[in-house]
Every structure is written in C-alpha cells, then in structure tokens.
Amino acid sequence: MSDIILVQPPICDFYLTAKRTVPYGLACLAGQLLLNGYSVEILDALASTRSKKAALPPEMAYLRDFYSAPDISPFSMFHGFRRFGLDAEELGGKVQNSGPFMVGISSLFTAYSDEALKTAKAVKRMCPQSFVVLGGHHPTEMPEEVLRYDFVDFIIRGEGEISIVLLADALRSKGSVDLIPGIGFKKHDGKFHINPPASLGNLEEVAMPAAELIDNNFYRRGKKNCAVIVTGRGCPLNCSYCSIGCSSWRGFRLKSVSRVIEEMKRAVFGIGARFIDFEDENISYYREWFLDLLNEIERQFGGCGLELRAMNGLYPPTLDEEVICAMKAAGFTALNLSLCTTSCNQLKKFRRGDVRRHFEASLRLAEKYRLETVAYIIAGAPGQDPRDSLADLLYLADKNAIAGVSVFYPAPGSADFNRCITENRLPPAFCQFRSTALPISDITTREDTVTLLRLARILNFFKSLKPEEKKEVFRIAGEAENRVSVLPASDAPHSIEARSAERRRIGKTLLGVFFRDGVIYGVSRDGQSFPHRVSDALCREFRRGLLKLLA
C-alpha cells in the first residue's frame, strides 16, 4: 500500500528506445515526496518488453503510403504501429490494489497524451476515491486540453517537486489548493483555475531523485545498468523549434558540481549504473563548470568503467580540445553533435548560428581521442527547403560522423508551434505531433521528408563499408542488371551473426542498384525486392552529389 503512485503510461508508436524512457522526472517527484514523509511507488508501464499491435490512428492513415511493408534491408524504416508497455486497464488494476489517495500521471509529450488520458480514465474508474493529477510538458503548455476531462482532478504545470508535496498536503488536510504554484483544476462553475508554471529557483533545495524506485533491472545497455541524470534545467539558447529555451518561463539553471557528483554516486554505487546519459538540453554551455564536473567525475569514478553520453546533443561552439579530452577521460564514448543545418537562410529561421567551423573542429578532436560522433540535422520544418536538407546530408557525406535526421515536429510552447498556428500549418490531431508522423507537409513534403530519412540510412550504410566492400558496391552498380535475392525462408540464417551478414550483403546489392538507377529498394521477408515511395528528384540529386564527392 502506498500513499501516492506515480505512473509512466504506455506509448503507441512505430518504435521505442527504452534507454530514453527512464522515468527520471517521476523519480525526482518521488524523492521530494519521500523526504516529506509520504510512501511512494513508481508504476512504470514502459518497464516491460511487452508490445502489441495497435490500430494506426485514422489521422495518420497517410503513413501507410510511406511505411508500406516489412523490409529486411539496412534501409528499412518503420512498419507496424504498436502499443509499448502495459495497457491502461492493467495500470488501473495495479493502482486499485495499492489504494493510494493520489495518483500522478506523467504526460510528457503532446503526441502521446492520449495514452496518458486513457490511463487517467482507467485509474479514476477503478479508484474513484483517488485524486488523479497529470503533469509534464503537455499539461504545462496545453492545460485547458487536459482539464476538460472529468477524470482529471488536477494538473501541475512546470517543475513539480515542490507543488506535488503542497498538493498532497492540501488534499490530506482538505485545505486550499488555489495558491499552489503551477496548479490547475476545474472549479465548481466549470471554469478553469490555472496558475503559471512552477519554476524552482534553487535546484539544490529539492531531494535527490529516488532512483531506487525505478525498475533498474529493465533499463540496461547490454549488460550495464543504465541511469539518467539531468544537471540543470532550461537552456540558454533560443531556438525557434524548442520550448525549453531562454525565452520560456524556465530560465537556465545548473546544479552545483558536488550535487551532480552525489547523484552520480547514488546511481553508480546504489543501483550499479555503468551507463549514464546526461539528458540536459545544453550541458556543456558553461565551459568552466563543465570542466570542473568532468574532472571530478574522473577523480571520483576512475576505474569504475563508466560509459557516459549526452544523447540530447552537444552544441559544437562549446567544445574545444581541453573539454573533449576531459570528456574522454571522464568516460564519454561519443559526441552527439547538434549541427541543425548548413543553410544560412534556414539557420536564421531557426534562430541558430552557423556552427560548421566548430563542428569540423570537434570531428577532428573526436577522431584524435577515439570518440564516435553523431551529427543531427533537422528536416521537414515549416518553410524549409528539402534541397537544403539534401545539402546537409551531402555536407556530412565526407565527414567522420553518423548522419542523424531529426524530423521537425511542432512542440507546444515553441516559436515554431505558434508559427504553425498562425500560418495554418498545424496538424489537426495531437497524435501527429511526432517525428514518425511526418507532421508538416509544406515546401518539404512528407514524401521529401521520408526520402531524406532513407537517404541518411543509405549514407550511413555506405560509410560503414570497408574499402573492398565499396569496390563490390561499384562493381554491382556497373552491371547491366542485378536482381536482389536472399535465402529462402527455410534456409535463412538463424544466428545473429549470420542474419547480420546476410542483411549486409543485401544492403551492398541495394546500394549498388541505387548508384546505378537512383532507386531505393527494400526486400520483403520472402526475398522479393520492391521500390520504396520516395522523391525521385531528391534521389537523383543525392546520387549525383555523392558520386561527385567519391570521384
């Protein structure tokens, strides 16, 4: 039995990256509640290998034209819409068994808000005596959309560590909730009471995250336990596509180095974490603070075999040799670099600077210190020219970095979200506010966007080939005709290694055909090749540009 249960609901999408779903925010709330004497449980629907086919929302039916059939080639993308994790009814039953007086449900992303609401509805139906509270980015930015449902008693907007305790105290004592920071609720007359988002002035004043309440046996990277740590809140930049930047209510604040180290100790020595992802928006922005942190990590955890990442991305102008050397010594194995775009015109729209000089310097240093690199570009934004995104891919073609295409999605609270409203470009349904939905079809059409995604896969596969394999690809490209074939299903390789080798063989054949014909093929499970729906013009232009670079 617990006083309060905090719930991470399931997600419906084409894929899920488990190590990016560690419920760190719920652990932060739980730590503060525990400090104030409440018994707490984290009920994490996503800490499960269970997934089930789900109906594609009718508003996303157009995706069937782009994610058509299963593809066993290296150029495959998405196939099959699924619900990941426990369903809402199961969650409701588990909550009912614990009988909490308050249930907090995380609703981080507007695109997934339907599953959070289904969970809230199931909880309220099975536990009518429990107060149902929703928090996260979605109720923060779109409070009226959440409060219109009768099964939601309260929302908490913004940073909820202090607010959730004040709400629990008020509900226990039947006191007033009106002045609680970030609170929102429906009044007796049907009108909404919505306070401004709560913001923590001092990040040192709240409790440590209750990482022990997370299912740490589920969140693993290979044989390593995983942990997420956030060293600050907000971001000093003001990018148009992001709702976290300096123009928001949050402001940019960092924890002290000693506070971050203490949190790391709890993760490393408490739950045995050996892979840690810093999920900050801009961890390296203040150079001296970051260097102090890196040096202290090396001093405190040297010999522990830590693998560190900053998967949200690093801003190249904040990196230099001293910083990258210190990152390597601390345990970083890769640099996830935010390139954004090379188009000066688009950079102005994004309110970003041109970082190519710093980016290229970071690549050279990454090679020197044997760090992998991933470079992220944004494609499919409103008003963005697909040829600019194609130029971004060709720019990355001869760089020692994996090309990552981040498909633009409208983030509530961002400048671009407001622009989409003003220009009538906002998708009609919340479920479309995600990258996999190819949400914006503008100058860059959905066909263009999916083409850029597949071309990035072609580029990354080509980069992975050894010199002798590249020669094989060009030999195939020079042949007059080449059919793609795989082993019959009964003879297909069963081991992981054999399947990987067969997939690579298929990829080299398809790549040769692409260089010859400019067509992107996939391969079905029964060995039949089929063309993917793509922009022929973009494929031809990319093929010409890549072959010119290779000449």
N, C-alpha and C positions, 0 to 999 in steps of 0.2 A: 504494500500500500504506500502510495506517495501523495504528498500534498499537491504537487504540481508535476504535470507531464509536459515535456517539450517535444514536439513532433516534427520530424522532417518527412514530408509527404512523398509519394511516388512521383515519377516523371514519365510522361509519354513523349517519345521522340524516336528517331531512327537509330540513335546510338547513345551510349552513356559512357563517360570516362570516370570510373569510380574514384580515382585518386583526386579528382577535382570536386568531389561531393562530400568530403569530410565535413560534418556539421559543426564547424568551428564557432559560428555565431551562437548556436544553441549552447555550446559548452561555455561560452562567455556569460550568457544569461544564467546558466545553471550555477556557475561559480559564485555569482553575486547572490543568488537565492540561497545557496548553501551557507554562505557567510552570514546570512540573516536568519538562519535557523529553520529554513524550510527543507523538507525532504523532497528530492527531485529525481526524476528519471528522464532520460533521453530515449525516445522511441523513434528509431531511425528506419523508415521504410526502405531506404536505399542500401542499407547494410545487408543485402541479400543478393544471391546470384539469380534469384527468380526473375524471369521476364516472360511476358505473354503477348501474343499478337493483339494489337488494338486496332480499332477502326480508325482509319485516317479521317480527321475532321473534314466535313464537306467543304469548308472554306479553303482547304489545302488540296483539293482533288486535282488541281492543275499539276501537282508534283508528279503524278503518275506518268506524265509525258517525259519527265527528266530522270526519274528514278524508276526505270521501267522493269528490268528483270535482274535476277541474281547474276553476278559477274565474278568469275573466279580469277580474273586477271589482276595485275597490280594497279590497273586504272579504274577499278571498281569504286563506287562511292556508297550510296545508301540504297537499301532495299528492305522493306518491311518496317512498318510503324509498330512500336511495341510499348507496352507499359512496363517500366522497370521498377521492381520492388513490390512490397506488399500493397494490396489494394485498400481502398478507403474503408470497406466493411471490416477487413481484418484489423486495421488500425483502431476502428471504433470499438471492436470487441476487446482488444487488448487494453484500451483506456478504461472500458467499463469494468474490467476485472480489477483495476487498481483503485477506482473510485476517487480520483483527485477532485479538489474543489475548483481547480483552474487548469485549463489546457492551453498551452501556447503553441501555435502552428506557424511554421516558417513559410513565408510566401516571397521568395527572393526575386523571382523573375516573372514579369507580366505574362510572358508566353506560356508559363507553366501554372498560372494562377488557377486554372480550372481544377487541377488535381488538389491543390490546397483547399479550395472551396468544397470539393466533394468530400475531402477528409473532415472539414469542419462540420459539414452537414451530417455525416455519419456519426461523428462524435456527439453532436448535440442531440441526435435522435436516440442514441443508446445511453447517453449520460445527460439527461435534461437538467440535472442539478448542477452540472459543472459549468463554469464560465468559460466561454470559448474566446480566445484572443488571437488575432493574427498580427504578425509583424514581418518586417523585411522591406525590400525596395518597392514591391508592388503596392502595399497599403500606404507606404510613405508618400509615394508620388501620385497615387490614384485612390485616395481614401474613400471618396463617395462610391466608387465602384465596388468596394468591399462592404461598406456599411449598409448598402441597400438590401443585403441578405439578412433575414430574420435570425438565422442560426449563428450569426457572428455577433457576439455581445460587445466586444471592444477591439480596437486596433491600437497598436503602438507604433508611432511614426519615428523614424530616426534611430538613434543609438539607444537601445532599450534597457541597458543594465540597471540603471537607477529607477527608471519608470516601472519596470516589471515588479520590482520589490515594493514600490509605493502602491501599485495597483493591488498586489497581493495583500498588503497590509490593510488597505481600504476595504477590500472585499471581505476580509476576515472580520474586521471591526464594524462593517456596514457604514463606513464613513464616506465622505465626499470624494469623488474622483475628478471633479471638474478641473482642478489646477495641476493635475499630474502632467509633467512635460510629455508632449507627443501623444497624449491620449485622444482617442476618437470614439464616439458612440452615438447611438440614435436616441434622441430624447423622447419623452412620452408623447409629445405632439407630432412626432415623426420627423422633426428637423434634426440635422446633424450637429453635434458639438465636436469640432475638430481643432485641436491645438497645433501650433507649429511643431515641426520635428524636434525631437530632443537631441542635444549635442553635448558630449562630455567635454568639459573644459580641461580636465586633467586626467589623462589616461592612466596615471599611477593610482588613482583613487579607487579603482574598482578591483574586484577579486581576480585572481588568476583563473583562466578557463579550467573547467572541470573536465580535463581530457580523459580522466579515468572512466567517465560515464559514456564515452564513445565506444562503439564496438571495434576495438583496435585489432582484433583478430581478423576482421574483414578487410580493413583498409591496409593493404600491403602492396609493396612494389617488389615483385619476385618473392624473395624470402625475407625482405626487410619490412619491418613495421613502418607505417607512414604517419606523419603528423603535419598539420598545417599551423603556421604561425603568421600573425599579422603584426608588424612592428609599428604601425601607425594608422591613422585614419585620414581620408581625403587625399587630395593631390594638388600640387602647386600649379599644374598646367591648366589650360582652359580649352581643351579640345572640344570641338563642336558636337562630336558624336557621343560624348561621355557625360554622365550625370554626376560624376564624382568630383569634378574639378573645382578650381578656386572660386568660381562664381556661384557655387552651390551653398547651401546652408552649413555644410560640414566644416569647411576650413581644413588646413593641412596641419596635422599634429603628429609628433613622433613620441614613442615611448623612450625612456632612458635606456641606454645600453645595458645597464645592470638588470633592468626589468625584463628585457628580451632574453638575456642570458638565464635568468631564473626560470622563465617559461621554457626555454630550451632544456634546462636541466630536468624539469618535470617530464618533458617528452622523452628525452634520451634515457634517463635513469629510472623514470617512473613507469613508462609504458614500453620501453625498449625501442623507441623510434630510431631508425638509422637513415631514413629518407625524410627530409623536411623540405616542404615547399613554402616559401615566403609569398603569401598571396597579396602583397602590397600593390598599390597602384604605381608607386614610384619610390622603391626602397633606396635607390642609390642617389637620390636627388641632392641631399646634403652630404657632400663628399667626406668631410672630416668625421661626421657622425658615423657614416657607413664604414669608413676605415677603422674607426675605433671598435665598431661591432665585429668586423671581420677578424681583426687582430685578437679580440677577446675570445671569439669562437675558436680560433686556432689554439689559444692558450688553454682554454678550459676543456676542449673536446678533442684535442690532438690525440690520435691513436684510437679513437672510437669508431673510425671507419664511416663517418657520416657522408651522405650524398645530399648536397644542397641544390635547390633550384629556385628560380624566381619566375614561375611559369606565366604570370600575368604580363611579363615583358619588362625589359630594361630600356631606359632612354639613353641612346648612344652618347650624346654630349656629356653625360655624367661619368663616363668610363674613360680611364686612361691606364697606362701601364702599371702604376702603383696599385690602383684599385683592382685591376684584373689579376695581377699577381697575388694580391691578398685574397681575392675570391677563390683562386685555385688552392691556396694554402689552407683556407678555411674548409674546403670540401665541395665547392661548386664544380660541377662536371660539365656544365653547358651554359651558354649565354642565349637567352631568349630575347632577341632584339626587336624593338619596335621601329620599323622603317617607315611604315604608314603608306607613303607613296613617293615617287621621284618627280611627280608633276608639280611644278611651281604653282600653277593655277589652282590645282586641287588642294594643295597644302594651304593656300590662303583660305579656301572654303572650310577646311578642317581646323583652321587656326593653329597650324603646326609649322615649325621651321623645317628647313631642308637639313637633314642630318647625315647626308651621304658621306661627307668627309669624315665625320666621327664614326659612322658605321663602318667604313672601309678600314679605318684605323683599328677598330675593335675586332674586325675579322682577322687582321694581321696578328694582333696580340693573342687572339684566341688560338690561332694556329701555333704561335710560339709556345703557348702554355698548354697546348693539347686539350683544348676545350671544344666541345661540339658547339655548333651555332645553328639557331633557327631564326629566320628573318620573317617578320609578319608584315604583310601589306593588307590594305583594306580595299575591297571591291564592292561594287553594286550600290554605292551611296547615291542619294538623290542628286541629279545633275552631274554625276561622274561619268567621264567618257571611258568606254571599255578599252579603247586603244591606249589610254594612259595606263590602265591596269596591265595590259599586254606588255607595254614598255617596261613596267615594273618587273614583270617576270623575266623579260629578256635581260634587264639590268642584272638580275640575280643569277642568270644562266652561267656566267663565268666566275661567280663568287662561291667561296667555300662555305656555303650555308644552305640548309634546307629551306625551301620556299614555303611559307605558310600563308594561305589566302584566308583572311578573315572577312566573311561576308557581312556587310553592313546590316544591322537591324536597328529599328528605332527604339532607343532607350528612353522611357518616360523620364522627364526632368532635364533632358539634354536640349541643347540649342537645335540640333537637327530634328529632334522629335517635334519641337514646336514649328520648325520649318515645314515638316511634312504635313502638319495640321493646316498651316496657313496656305500651302500650295496644293492641298487636297491630294496628297500622296500617301497618306497613312493607310495601311491595310485595314480592312473593315473589321477583322476579328483579332482578338488578343493572341490566339494560337499562332497567328502569322508573324508575331514579333520575335522571330528567332532566325538564326542564320540558315538552318536547314530548310526553312520555308521559302528561301529566296524572296524576302518580303517586298523589296522595291523593284518594280519593273518600270524603268524610266529610260534615260538615254542608254544606260546599261540595262538591257532587257534580262529577263530571267534566263533565257537561252544563252545570252552572253555570259552571265554570271556562272552558270553551271559549266560552260566551256572553259572559263578561266580556272575553275576548280580542277577540271580534268587535265588541263594543260600543266598545271602545277604538279600533278601526280606524274605526268609524263616527264617533266623536267627533273623531278627528284629521283625518279627511277633511272633516268639516263645518268645522272650524277653518281648513282650508286654502282654503276658498272665498272668493271676493271677494263684496262685498255684493250685486252684481247676480246672481251665481250663487246665492246663498242665496235671493233672491227667486224665482229659477227653480225651486228645490227646493220652496218652499212653494206655488208655482203647481201643480206636479206633485202635491203632497200633497192639494191641493184638488180634483183631478179625480176623477170617479166611478170611472174605470177607466184604467189605463195599462199597456200591455204593454212589457216590456223588449225592445228589439231592437238588434241590431248588424248591421254589414255582413256579407253572405255571405262565406264563406271566400275565394272567388275575388276579391272586391272589397275585402278587408280592407286597411287601410293598411299600407304596408311600412316607411315611415320611422319612426324612434324618436319623432319629434315627433308624427307623425300617430297612431301607436298610443297615445301618451300622451294625446292629445286625445280619442280615442275611449274610452279607459278612464275618463277624467274624465267624459265625457258619460254613460257607463253608471252611474258612481258617483252622479251627481246624480239620475238616474232612480230608482235603487235607494233612495237616501236619501229621496226624496220618497215612495216607496211605504212605507218604514219609518215615516216620520212619519204616514202615513195609516193603515196597517194594523198597525204594530208587528211586522212580519215581516221577517227578514233573508234576502234572496235573493242568490244567486250567478248567474253567467251562464256557460254552457258555451262551448266554442270554436266550436260551430256556432250560437251565438246563442240558445240556449234558456235561459230562466230556471228556477231551481229553488230551493226553500227549503232553507236550512241547518238542521241539527238544533241547536236552541238551547232555552233555558228561556223559554217564553212569558211566565211571570210576571216574570222579570227584564227581559225586553224591554219589557213594558208599563210596568213601574215606571220604567225608564230613559227611555222615551219621554215619560211624563208629567212626570218631573223635568226633562228637558231642555227641553221645550216651555214649562214653567213659568218656567224661567230666561230663555228667549228672549222671553217675553211682555212 
